[in-house]
Each structure stands twice: as structure tokens, then as C-alpha cells.
């Protein structure tokens, strides 16, 4: 073993073996707080789009560039997270990613150029998704049974962070008049969570690096690839609604900025409610059955939104949609473990990469079309993706694993 590898192993052993409590529930809380932070950061983007557009005098189409910058790096870095987790351990990767996200959040307050904004979104996306991926992999490894329940509980914290972000944005913006200061709150939260990570005990799992052979095996599985494509569309639609709610209410329906941002909080509150309900439903019903039913209902709700021109009715439709789509991604993660229980990091990296592609593509396409059509009308057309999956979930998922 060369000297560099010896140092790597020594650092890994010292850092990962230090903890103040080995309680699994404490570790669940620690990684769930990481998901809270990632939810806070992700939701803040929706609140920032209109002020950024006004500040730099750019169109909605140019504002949408934020999405590919934020999510492109996430697609790439996911496949390196496992390598670093294998070399250093999940705990130290989580710690470093949190530290860097906090530093960049602090720097965000001093940015005066739109191009630098995009660079900041790129790097913060890298660190944010690393935190999120490690959190889900840790929960998956920590609880060998009832994964659907515990993953939904962890994802509730993501929803809580996303719900809190627009509220904090409204408060700090009304007090300071500077939309950037919301990231000061992000810096403070990330610094606080570091202490929880240090105190927690992370499960020691071997073979965490991305295995190309395993990746190819996963992509050959019919059920798994269908699940990944579903993750692409469902995540893309959910983050399109989240990302564009403040803009569409302000620009399409002439609703005030404050109410539009609170509407975003209500959307994420509905996502939280959906995840809590789904967590308990997953104890009684299979992930596959729940996904089939929820997919059909989501299609109808999204299609109906095309015909709603009233703020209250459109918000109500989005809230019902949020309750349904909120529980889908934890179910996808849990169901992926049922299809392929080994190599959690490779499996999760693949699912997250497809989800990130959806978060990259769908909101961006909507933003480009929003220069020509009303945003909420364009969003309604994404219901087509769920129509496709009415067929896939009812027919093709009945095939045997690996087909």
C-alpha cells in the first residue's frame, strides 16, 4: 500500500469511527437534516428567479438557464460520490460537502454578475446532490427492513426544508431588500448540521464505489430502467412546478411576489403531507401498487390544470398533485432496492442521475416555451409523460426482474 493510500485509510478510520452516539435514530435525524438543507437550497431557486430576472433585466427564457447549470453538475458528480464514499467513507464525504456548500452559500451574498451566479449554482448543485445522495444511501444501509417507511420519513425533511425556504426568503427580503441574503440562512443551517454529522455513527458498508459492471447490469434490467425513466419525468415535473410557481403566479396571474412565494411553501407542504401519508401506506401496500395508482391520479390532475385560469383553483390543483408526487421518489428508491438490493451507492447514483436529468431538462424546456405560452399551460402538457406510464406500470412492470 502506497503512502497516499495509507493516509487515506487512516483519515477514513479516524473520522468514521468517531461518534458520540451509535443510535440509529440519531443518524437518521442527522442525515434527514442534510436533506432539509438540500430542500431549502433547491426551493430557494424558485423564489430567486423573478428577482434575478428583474436585477439583471433578463427574460424568462434566460432565467431558465439556472436549471441546467444547477443540475448538469449533479448528473456528473453522482457517479463520483460512490468512489469518494468508498475511499473516505460516507461520513467524511457528507461533512466536506456540507462545509463547501456552506462556504459557497456565504460567497453567494457578494455576487454581482449573472454569469457568476450561474457558476455558483453549478458548484452548489454539485455539493447539494452529494449531500442528498449520501443521506439516502445511509438510510438505505441503516434500515434493512421497512426502507419505504424510513426513506419517506427522511424525504419529509427535504420537504420541510423546501417549505421553509420561501418563508425565510420573504422575511429576509422584506427586512433587507436583498434577495441574496437568503443564502446567509443557508450558511447558518449548514454550519449547525455539521455538529450532528460529527456526532452520528454511519454504517460501514463495503464496495460503495461505482461499479461499471454493476451499472451495466442495472441498465439491462427492464424494470429498473423503466423505474429510472419514471424518476426522470416525475422529478422533472415536480421541480418544474416548484421552480416556476412564483414566476407563473406573478407573471401569468398577476399575484404579488409575497403570496407567490408562500404558494411555493404551500406546494412543498402538500409534498410533505404526501410523503407522510405514503410512508404509512407503504407499510400496508407494495411500492409497485402505490406507484401505479399515484401515476394515474397525477396524470388527471396535471391535465386538468390546463383549463384552470383562476389562482385559487390552480393552486388547489397543484397542492393535490404535490400530495401525490411527494411520495413517489422515496417509493422509487425503495422499489429499486427490491429490484436490486446490492450495491446501494451504484443503484442510487443511477436513479439520482436520471432524476437530475429530468430536473435539468423539463424546467429548462418549460422556460424556453414560456416566452411564447403561459407557463402553467406548458406545465400541463407534461402530463403526457404520466400517460405513458399508465401503460408501463400496468403492463410491462409485470415482467420478471432483469427482463
CORGIHU-V757425 format. One line per field, one symbol per residue. phi: phi as a letter, one per 20 degrees, with the letter a starting at -180 (. if undefined). burial: I if it has 9 or more other ideal C-beta (glycine too) atoms within 8 Angstrom, else O. Layout:
# CORGIHU-V757425
phi = ???
burial = ???
This chain:
# CORGIHU-V757425
phi = .ffffffgfffgffffeebebefffffgfffffffgffffffffgffegffffffdldfffffffgffffdffffffgedfffffffdngfffffffffffffffffgfdeccfffgffffffffgffffgfffffffffffdfdlggfffffffgfgffffffgfffggffffedmcfffffffffffffffgfffffedefeceleffdgffgffffeegfffffffffffffffffffffdggffffeedlefffffffffffgffffggfffffgffffddfgfffffffffffgfffffffedddgffffgfffffffffgeffgfffffffffbfelfffffffffffffffffeffffffffffdcfgfffggffggfffgfffffedffeffgne
burial = OOOOOIOIIOIIOOIIOOIOOOOOOIIIIIIIIIIIIIIIIIIIIIIIIIIIIOOOOOOIIOIIIIIIIIIIIIIIIIIIIIIIIIOIIIIIIIIOIIIIIIIIIIIIIOIOOOOIIIIIIIIIIIIIIIIIIIIIIIIIOIIOOOIIIIIIIIIIIIIIIIIIIIIIIIOIIOOOOOIOIIIIIIIOIIOOIIOIIIIIIIIOOOOIIIIOOIIOIIIOIIIIIIIIIIIIIIIIIIIIIIIIIIIIIIOIIOIOOOIIIIIIIIIIIIIIIIIIIIIIIIOOOOIIOIIIOIIIIIIOIIIIIIOIOOOOOIIOIIIIIIIIIIIIIIIIIIIIIOIIOOIIIIIIIIIIIIIIIIIIIIIIOIIIIIOOOOIIIIIIOIIOIIIIIIIIIOOIIOOOOOO
